[in-house]
Amino acid sequence: MIQSELLKNGFLEKAIEPSLDLFAEIKRLKQEKNAIVLAHYYQNADIQDVADYIGDSLGLAQQAAKTKADMIVFAGVHFMAETAKILCPDKKVVLPDLNAGCSLADSCTPDRFAAFKAQHPEHMVISYINCTAEIKAMTDIVCTSSNAAQIVQSLPKDQKIIFAPDKNLGRYIMQTSGREMLLWDGSCMVHEIFSKQKIVQLKLRYPDAEVIAHPECEEAVLELADFIGSTSALLKRTKQGKASTFIVATESGILHQMIQASPEKTFIPAPPDNQCACNDCPHMKLNTLEKVYLCMEYELPELILDEQIRKKAEVPIRRMLDISASLGL
């Protein structure tokens, strides 16, 4: 309990000996504890460098489902660690910072969503994976930005659908699939504040640059994009695309992987509508290399879920994984 409180308040992080080789210590702890570090593309570069797997939400869920590790260290945000625990109830799941939440997940509270769902009993619920375990427990099929279109299109055309919680992703899927859906009014704070005007100015400055954007972005930004896709699809585009310069409209953490994969190319983070040059998720960036080390050393904070909610939430996630596997995603 004392260690848990110290971790929560950041005291142990400050007490780490400055000369300690955190990369070597994390490698040692992986071996000693049969632990795996899963990291989202939006994590800090040094966390990505120590991760055993780096990916988007679909890839991370797939890795969690098949890992043989005893402990999963999830360097991401809270709902991602929840997903790992839902899929791996027999494994210990720890995360570097318990306060690493998600503005999109927070926009869809269980009580409000339950009332919304009750008003539309004939609708099937497809929930974006960026939601809490409680919302997943009220869902028929979970999706990610990598497979949302395919999952929607796999359903009968006369099936009525609620899509939650991201209205921007939902609107994009409606436009690309031709399916009408009832959208929950939620959004991601990172993808909502890109400046259309500043992106246009960048395009004028770099006329040969390709604008690539995540579908969580607002419609005005997506209209400027030469390519729209999930985080992993954006990375693939920069590897295989012919352009030498890319303006990237998603969380700036992905640029680390883009630069590593294509060092000869230029990557420009799309600027938000404020004084910052790039757009960082403040929740993702709560995680640090020091916190990764500490949560492995003390196996805290540990993600604990109510078993009844976990079982209910597992069903729609497994459906997503099965559909993705059948489609080769």
C-alpha positions in Angstrom: 0.0 0.0 0.0 2.8 2.4 0.8 4.6 1.6 -2.5 1.3 2.1 -4.3 0.8 5.6 -2.7 4.4 6.5 -3.5 4.0 5.5 -7.1 0.8 7.4 -7.4 2.3 10.5 -6.0 5.5 10.3 -8.1 7.9 10.1 -5.1 9.6 6.9 -6.3 10.1 8.3 -9.8 12.0 11.3 -8.3 14.0 8.9 -6.1 15.5 6.9 -8.9 19.3 7.1 -9.0 20.2 9.3 -12.0 23.0 6.9 -13.0 20.7 3.9 -13.3 20.6 2.5 -16.8 16.8 2.2 -17.2 17.1 0.4 -20.6 19.2 -2.3 -19.0 17.0 -2.5 -15.9 13.8 -2.9 -18.0 15.5 -5.6 -20.1 16.5 -7.4 -16.9 13.0 -7.2 -15.4 11.4 -8.5 -18.6 13.5 -11.6 -18.3 13.2 -12.1 -14.5 9.4 -11.6 -14.5 8.5 -13.0 -17.9 7.1 -9.6 -18.7 6.2 -8.0 -22.1 6.0 -4.3 -22.7 3.3 -3.3 -25.1 3.4 0.4 -26.3 1.1 2.5 -28.4 2.5 4.5 -31.3 1.7 7.7 -29.3 4.1 7.0 -26.5 7.4 8.9 -26.0 10.3 7.7 -28.2 12.3 6.1 -25.4 9.3 4.0 -24.3 8.8 2.9 -27.9 12.5 1.9 -27.9 12.1 -0.5 -25.0 8.8 -2.0 -26.1 8.5 -5.6 -27.3 5.6 -4.6 -29.5 4.5 -1.1 -30.8 1.2 -0.8 -32.5 -2.2 0.7 -32.8 -5.3 -0.4 -30.9 -6.0 -3.5 -33.1 -2.4 -4.7 -33.1 -2.1 -4.2 -29.4 -5.3 -6.1 -28.7 -4.1 -9.0 -30.9 -0.7 -9.1 -29.2 -2.3 -9.1 -25.7 -4.6 -11.9 -26.8 -1.8 -14.2 -27.8 1.1 -13.4 -25.4 2.6 -16.1 -23.2 4.0 -13.5 -20.8 3.0 -13.6 -17.1 2.9 -9.8 -16.8 1.8 -7.3 -19.4 3.2 -3.8 -19.0 0.9 -1.6 -21.0 2.4 1.7 -22.0 -0.7 3.5 -23.3 -3.8 4.8 -21.7 -6.3 3.3 -19.3 -8.8 1.7 -21.7 -5.9 0.0 -23.5 -4.7 -1.7 -20.4 -8.4 -2.6 -19.6 -8.6 -4.3 -23.0 -5.5 -6.4 -22.2 -6.9 -7.4 -18.9 -10.3 -8.3 -20.5 -8.5 -10.6 -22.9 -6.0 -12.0 -20.4 -7.7 -12.4 -17.0 -5.1 -14.8 -15.8 -2.2 -12.4 -16.4 -1.1 -9.4 -14.3 -1.6 -6.1 -16.2 0.2 -3.1 -15.0 0.4 0.4 -16.5 3.0 3.1 -15.8 0.5 5.8 -14.8 -3.0 5.0 -13.6 -4.1 8.6 -14.4 -3.4 8.1 -18.1 -7.0 8.4 -19.3 -8.7 9.3 -22.6 -10.8 12.3 -23.4 -12.8 10.2 -25.9 -13.5 7.4 -23.4 -14.5 10.1 -20.8 -17.0 11.5 -23.3 -19.1 8.4 -23.0 -20.2 7.6 -19.5 -21.9 4.2 -18.7 -25.1 5.7 -17.2 -25.7 8.1 -20.1 -24.8 5.5 -22.7 -27.1 2.9 -21.1 -30.0 5.4 -21.3 -29.1 6.3 -24.9 -29.0 2.6 -25.8 -32.4 1.9 -24.1 -34.0 4.5 -26.4 -33.0 2.6 -29.5 -33.5 -1.1 -28.6 -33.6 -2.2 -32.3 -30.0 -0.9 -32.9 -26.9 -3.0 -32.7 -24.0 -1.3 -30.9 -20.6 -1.0 -32.5 -18.2 0.7 -30.1 -14.8 2.0 -31.0 -12.2 0.4 -28.8 -11.4 3.8 -27.2 -14.0 3.4 -24.5 -14.2 2.0 -21.0 -14.8 -1.6 -20.1 -18.3 -0.7 -18.9 -19.2 0.6 -22.4 -17.7 -2.5 -24.0 -19.9 -4.6 -21.8 -22.9 -2.8 -23.4 -21.6 -3.4 -26.9 -22.3 -6.0 -29.6 -19.0 -5.6 -31.5 -15.9 -3.6 -30.7 -13.9 -2.0 -33.6 -10.8 0.0 -34.2 -10.0 2.5 -36.8 -8.2 -0.3 -38.7 -11.3 -2.4 -39.0 -14.3 -0.2 -38.4 -15.4 0.0 -42.0 -15.1 -3.7 -42.6 -17.0 -4.5 -39.4 -19.8 -2.2 -40.3 -20.0 -3.6 -43.9 -20.1 -7.1 -42.5 -23.5 -6.5 -41.0 -26.8 -6.9 -42.9 -27.7 -3.7 -44.7 -31.0 -3.4 -42.9 -29.4 -3.7 -39.5 -29.7 -0.4 -37.5 -26.4 0.6 -35.8 -25.4 2.8 -32.9 -21.7 3.8 -33.4 -20.0 5.1 -30.3 -18.2 7.0 -28.9 -16.3 8.9 -31.7 -18.6 10.9 -33.9 -15.8 11.9 -36.3 -14.7 8.3 -37.0 -18.4 7.3 -37.2 -19.1 10.1 -39.8 -16.2 9.0 -41.9 -17.3 5.4 -41.8 -20.8 6.5 -42.9 -19.4 8.4 -45.8 -17.1 5.6 -47.0 -19.5 2.8 -46.4 -22.8 4.4 -47.4 -24.4 3.1 -44.2 -26.5 5.3 -41.9 -25.6 5.0 -38.3 -26.8 6.7 -35.1 -23.7 8.5 -33.7 -22.8 9.1 -30.1 -21.5 12.7 -29.6 -18.0 12.0 -28.5 -14.6 13.1 -29.8 -10.8 13.0 -29.1 -9.3 16.2 -27.8 -6.1 15.6 -29.8 -7.8 15.0 -33.1 -10.3 17.8 -32.7 -8.0 20.7 -32.5 -5.9 20.5 -35.7 -6.0 23.8 -37.5 -7.3 23.7 -41.1 -5.8 27.1 -41.8 -2.4 26.1 -40.6 -2.4 22.9 -42.6 -3.4 24.9 -45.7 -0.4 27.2 -45.0 1.9 24.2 -44.7 0.6 22.9 -48.0 1.5 26.2 -49.6 4.9 26.1 -48.1 5.4 22.4 -49.1 3.4 22.0 -52.3 4.7 18.5 -52.9 3.9 17.3 -49.4 1.2 14.7 -48.8 -1.3 15.3 -46.1 -2.2 12.1 -44.2 -4.8 12.1 -41.4 -6.4 9.8 -38.9 -10.2 9.5 -39.3 -10.8 10.8 -35.7 -10.0 14.2 -37.2 -12.8 16.7 -37.9 -14.3 16.6 -41.4 -12.7 19.9 -42.4 -9.2 18.4 -41.8 -10.1 15.1 -43.6 -11.2 17.2 -46.6 -7.6 18.4 -46.9 -6.1 14.9 -46.6 -4.5 13.0 -49.5 -4.8 9.8 -47.5 -6.9 8.8 -44.4 -6.2 5.8 -42.3 -5.6 4.3 -38.9 -2.3 4.9 -37.2 -0.7 1.8 -38.6 -2.1 2.6 -42.0 -0.6 6.1 -41.9 2.8 4.5 -41.0 2.5 2.1 -43.9 1.6 4.9 -46.2 4.8 6.8 -45.3 6.9 3.7 -46.0 5.3 2.8 -49.3 4.1 6.2 -50.6 6.0 8.1 -53.3 6.0 11.4 -51.5 9.2 12.6 -49.8 7.4 14.9 -47.4 4.4 14.2 -45.2 2.2 16.5 -43.1 0.9 14.2 -40.4 -2.5 14.9 -38.8 -2.5 12.6 -35.8 -0.8 12.5 -32.4 2.9 13.3 -32.9 4.3 10.2 -31.2 3.9 8.3 -34.4 6.6 10.4 -36.1 9.3 8.5 -34.2 8.4 5.3 -36.0 8.0 7.1 -39.3 11.5 8.7 -39.1 13.0 5.4 -38.1 11.4 3.6 -41.0 12.1 6.3 -43.6 15.0 8.5 -42.4 15.4 10.0 -45.9 11.9 11.5 -45.8 10.5 14.6 -44.1 7.7 14.5 -41.6 5.8 17.6 -40.4 3.3 17.3 -37.5 0.1 19.0 -38.4 -0.3 22.0 -36.0 -3.2 22.4 -33.6 -5.2 25.6 -33.3 -3.0 27.0 -30.5 0.6 28.2 -30.1 2.1 24.6 -30.2 4.0 23.3 -33.2 2.7 19.8 -32.8 -0.2 18.0 -31.1 0.6 15.7 -28.2 -1.9 13.7 -26.1 -1.4 14.9 -22.5 -2.7 11.5 -21.2 -0.3 9.4 -23.4 2.6 11.6 -22.4 2.0 11.0 -18.6 3.9 7.7 -19.1 7.7 8.0 -18.8 10.5 5.6 -19.0 11.0 6.0 -15.2 7.4 5.0 -14.6 7.7 2.0 -16.9 10.7 0.8 -14.8 8.9 1.4 -11.5 5.7 -0.3 -12.5 7.8 -3.4 -13.6 9.9 -3.3 -10.4 6.9 -3.0 -8.0 4.2 -4.5 -10.3 2.1 -1.5 -9.6 -0.3 0.1 -10.5 -2.1 -3.1 -11.4 -5.3 -3.0 -13.5 -8.1 -4.7 -11.7 -11.6 -5.3 -13.3 -14.9 -6.4 -12.0 -15.2 -10.0 -13.3 -18.8 -9.7 -14.4 -18.0 -6.6 -16.5 -14.8 -8.2 -17.8 -16.8 -11.3 -19.1 -19.4 -9.1 -20.8 -16.8 -6.9 -22.4 -14.8 -9.8 -23.7 -17.6 -11.0 -26.0 -17.6 -8.0 -28.4 -13.8 -7.8 -28.4 -13.5 -11.5 -29.3 -16.1 -10.9 -32.1 -13.9 -8.1 -33.4 -10.8 -10.3 -33.3 -12.6 -13.1 -35.1 -13.9 -10.8 -37.8 -10.5 -9.2 -38.3 -8.9 -12.7 -38.6 -11.4 -13.8 -41.1 -10.8 -10.7 -43.2 -7.0 -11.0 -42.9 -6.6 -7.8 -40.9 
